[in-house]
Amino acid sequence: MAGAMDMGAYEYDAVIVGAGPAGLNAALVLGGARRRVLLLDGGPPRNVTAQAAHGVFTRDGTPPADLKTVGLEQLAPYDVTVLGTPAREIRPEDDGTFSVRYEQRWVRARRLLFATGVRDVLPRIPGLRERWGRTVHHCPYCDGWPNRAARLAVLGSHQEGHHLALSVRSWSDHISLLTNGPDELTPAQRRDLRELDIERCDRPIRHFSGRDTVRVTFEDGEVREYDAIFLNPAQVQRSRLPELLGCELDEKSRVIVNENGMTSRRGVWAAGDMTGAPQYVMSAAASGMVAAVSLNSTLIHEDVRRGGAAFHPSPDEEKGVGEA
């Protein structure tokens, strides 16, 4: 294990790419397992514009930037090097290790863990991006409580708009569905909205304005005001490195992992939003821990074999269970 065995040709047991909740928790777990870790922080988290993170055990209502500050501080006792720079290039080596380039330097690692997250692709409506994370939100579990019983709108159409409108209805009785053009709803979906007193507005939107509330100006000149707006934006991978490395992606470009965070590429794990996991702070952190434990387990097996020993399965255990 690190500190007890020769590091050989590599500098790190693991390189973690991304320092959101998933990456930070993975670094914490691997550091506590006496691993030498490099954590490459590619910049602010996806929720950096949010005023508070909700549903976070013991930290409810804490600004996301503060959560990250505490997370970085708590890595101090461990052999975790944190650099405020993204990974630029990754090259698999013949011995199963990986060379990682950041800035102009290359380092070698036994394992990789991606936690690079996703990027939200917002509708091209003037004024929307400026309000993202402040009065325009993605997740009612994160931002529903501060807007309980408020005048809310859901921006969206088709299945996703219908689903989100019905969901947000749990936080307020005052809901409008803004489809910004033809709603693409089925007759049954329109009936659902009527049954729950959710107004449907299919007029095109010209722009958003307002500071503490959202003023929606439609193309016909009408202006409506809401306390907050919710939408489910499209998303893309924040980093192309997993794809370039050969990690398998699904039809929505999410990195495919098993229950332990393993990707299709041997020696590579992924955690957090980039895998299609539930997009909550606690879920991301939990997936980072699961991936880190799995990654470390393979290092344990490797180190034990290097020392001339082995884990022996019990006689009644299925072949391959417990092996790395």
KOLDRENKOL-343749 format. One record per residue (C-alpha): chain; x, y, z. Coordinates in steps of 0.5 Angstrom, whole numbers, plus 500, padded with zeros to 3 digits. Layout:
residues N
NODE c   x   y   z
NODE A   X   Y   Z
...
end
This chain:
residues 324
NODE c   x   y   z
NODE A 500 500 500
NODE A 502 507 499
NODE A 508 509 504
NODE A 509 501 505
NODE A 511 499 498
NODE A 515 502 492
NODE A 512 507 488
NODE A 516 505 482
NODE A 515 509 475
NODE A 509 512 478
NODE A 508 519 482
NODE A 501 517 484
NODE A 496 512 486
NODE A 490 516 483
NODE A 489 522 479
NODE A 482 525 480
NODE A 480 530 475
NODE A 474 534 477
NODE A 473 537 484
NODE A 466 538 485
NODE A 462 534 491
NODE A 464 527 487
NODE A 471 529 486
NODE A 472 532 493
NODE A 469 526 497
NODE A 473 521 493
NODE A 480 524 494
NODE A 478 524 502
NODE A 476 517 502
NODE A 483 515 498
NODE A 487 520 502
NODE A 484 516 508
NODE A 486 510 505
NODE A 494 512 505
NODE A 494 513 498
NODE A 498 518 494
NODE A 493 522 490
NODE A 493 528 485
NODE A 486 532 485
NODE A 486 537 479
NODE A 481 542 480
NODE A 478 544 473
NODE A 474 550 476
NODE A 468 552 479
NODE A 462 547 480
NODE A 456 547 476
NODE A 452 550 482
NODE A 457 556 483
NODE A 451 561 481
NODE A 446 558 486
NODE A 445 561 493
NODE A 445 555 497
NODE A 445 548 497
NODE A 439 544 500
NODE A 438 537 502
NODE A 445 537 504
NODE A 446 533 511
NODE A 449 538 517
NODE A 450 543 511
NODE A 443 545 509
NODE A 443 552 506
NODE A 450 553 505
NODE A 453 556 499
NODE A 456 551 494
NODE A 462 555 494
NODE A 463 554 502
NODE A 462 547 501
NODE A 468 546 496
NODE A 472 551 501
NODE A 471 546 507
NODE A 472 540 502
NODE A 478 542 500
NODE A 480 544 507
NODE A 479 537 510
NODE A 484 534 505
NODE A 490 537 509
NODE A 491 531 513
NODE A 492 527 507
NODE A 497 526 502
NODE A 493 529 497
NODE A 496 534 492
NODE A 490 539 490
NODE A 492 543 483
NODE A 487 549 481
NODE A 488 546 473
NODE A 484 542 469
NODE A 487 535 466
NODE A 489 537 459
NODE A 491 530 456
NODE A 491 523 458
NODE A 495 517 455
NODE A 494 510 457
NODE A 501 506 458
NODE A 503 499 456
NODE A 504 497 464
NODE A 496 499 465
NODE A 498 506 468
NODE A 496 512 465
NODE A 500 519 464
NODE A 496 525 465
NODE A 498 532 463
NODE A 496 538 466
NODE A 499 545 464
NODE A 506 543 461
NODE A 507 537 466
NODE A 506 530 465
NODE A 505 525 471
NODE A 504 518 472
NODE A 498 514 476
NODE A 496 507 477
NODE A 488 509 477
NODE A 484 515 474
NODE A 477 517 477
NODE A 473 522 473
NODE A 469 527 476
NODE A 468 532 471
NODE A 461 533 471
NODE A 456 536 466
NODE A 455 543 463
NODE A 448 545 462
NODE A 446 548 455
NODE A 440 553 456
NODE A 435 555 452
NODE A 437 561 448
NODE A 432 566 451
NODE A 436 573 452
NODE A 436 574 460
NODE A 436 567 462
NODE A 443 565 463
NODE A 444 571 467
NODE A 439 569 472
NODE A 441 562 472
NODE A 442 559 479
NODE A 439 565 482
NODE A 431 566 480
NODE A 432 560 475
NODE A 433 553 477
NODE A 434 546 475
NODE A 432 542 481
NODE A 426 543 486
NODE A 429 539 491
NODE A 435 544 491
NODE A 431 550 490
NODE A 423 549 492
NODE A 423 550 499
NODE A 426 557 499
NODE A 420 558 493
NODE A 414 554 497
NODE A 407 557 495
NODE A 411 562 491
NODE A 408 564 484
NODE A 412 559 480
NODE A 413 558 472
NODE A 416 552 469
NODE A 420 553 462
NODE A 419 547 458
NODE A 415 543 453
NODE A 413 535 451
NODE A 414 530 456
NODE A 419 534 460
NODE A 415 540 461
NODE A 409 536 463
NODE A 413 532 468
NODE A 417 538 471
NODE A 410 542 472
NODE A 407 536 475
NODE A 413 535 480
NODE A 414 543 482
NODE A 406 543 483
NODE A 408 540 490
NODE A 412 546 492
NODE A 406 551 490
NODE A 399 551 488
NODE A 401 557 483
NODE A 404 554 477
NODE A 404 556 470
NODE A 408 552 464
NODE A 411 556 459
NODE A 412 552 453
NODE A 415 558 449
NODE A 412 556 442
NODE A 408 550 441
NODE A 407 545 447
NODE A 408 539 444
NODE A 403 536 449
NODE A 399 530 448
NODE A 391 531 450
NODE A 392 527 456
NODE A 398 531 458
NODE A 394 538 457
NODE A 388 535 461
NODE A 393 533 467
NODE A 395 540 467
NODE A 388 543 467
NODE A 386 538 473
NODE A 391 541 477
NODE A 390 548 475
NODE A 397 549 472
NODE A 396 554 467
NODE A 399 553 460
NODE A 402 558 456
NODE A 405 557 449
NODE A 407 564 447
NODE A 414 565 444
NODE A 418 569 450
NODE A 422 575 448
NODE A 426 576 454
NODE A 427 575 461
NODE A 429 581 466
NODE A 428 583 473
NODE A 433 582 479
NODE A 429 579 485
NODE A 423 576 481
NODE A 423 574 474
NODE A 419 578 469
NODE A 418 574 462
NODE A 416 579 456
NODE A 413 575 451
NODE A 413 577 443
NODE A 406 580 443
NODE A 409 585 449
NODE A 405 582 455
NODE A 409 582 461
NODE A 408 577 467
NODE A 412 576 473
NODE A 414 570 477
NODE A 418 569 483
NODE A 422 563 480
NODE A 422 559 474
NODE A 424 552 474
NODE A 427 548 467
NODE A 431 541 465
NODE A 436 544 461
NODE A 440 539 456
NODE A 447 537 458
NODE A 453 535 455
NODE A 460 532 458
NODE A 464 538 461
NODE A 470 534 459
NODE A 472 530 453
NODE A 477 526 456
NODE A 473 520 458
NODE A 471 519 451
NODE A 478 520 448
NODE A 480 515 453
NODE A 475 510 450
NODE A 470 510 456
NODE A 463 508 453
NODE A 458 513 453
NODE A 450 512 453
NODE A 445 515 448
NODE A 445 522 452
NODE A 453 522 452
NODE A 453 520 459
NODE A 459 516 462
NODE A 457 508 463
NODE A 459 506 469
NODE A 457 499 473
NODE A 455 500 481
NODE A 462 501 483
NODE A 463 507 478
NODE A 467 503 474
NODE A 467 505 467
NODE A 468 500 460
NODE A 476 502 460
NODE A 480 498 465
NODE A 483 502 471
NODE A 478 508 470
NODE A 472 510 474
NODE A 467 516 474
NODE A 463 519 479
NODE A 457 524 480
NODE A 453 528 474
NODE A 457 525 468
NODE A 455 518 469
NODE A 447 520 469
NODE A 447 519 477
NODE A 441 523 481
NODE A 444 530 480
NODE A 444 532 488
NODE A 450 534 492
NODE A 449 528 497
NODE A 448 523 491
NODE A 455 526 487
NODE A 459 525 494
NODE A 456 518 495
NODE A 458 516 488
NODE A 465 519 489
NODE A 466 515 495
NODE A 463 508 492
NODE A 468 509 486
NODE A 474 511 491
NODE A 472 505 495
NODE A 472 500 489
NODE A 478 504 486
NODE A 482 503 492
NODE A 480 495 493
NODE A 483 494 486
NODE A 490 497 489
NODE A 489 493 495
NODE A 489 487 491
NODE A 494 489 486
NODE A 499 491 492
NODE A 497 484 496
NODE A 499 480 489
NODE A 506 484 489
NODE A 507 482 496
NODE A 507 475 494
NODE A 500 474 497
NODE A 493 473 495
NODE A 486 474 497
NODE A 483 467 497
NODE A 475 466 496
NODE A 471 462 500
NODE A 469 455 497
NODE A 462 457 496
NODE A 463 463 493
NODE A 462 464 486
NODE A 468 465 481
NODE A 470 472 480
NODE A 467 475 486
NODE A 471 479 491
NODE A 477 479 486
NODE A 480 485 482
end
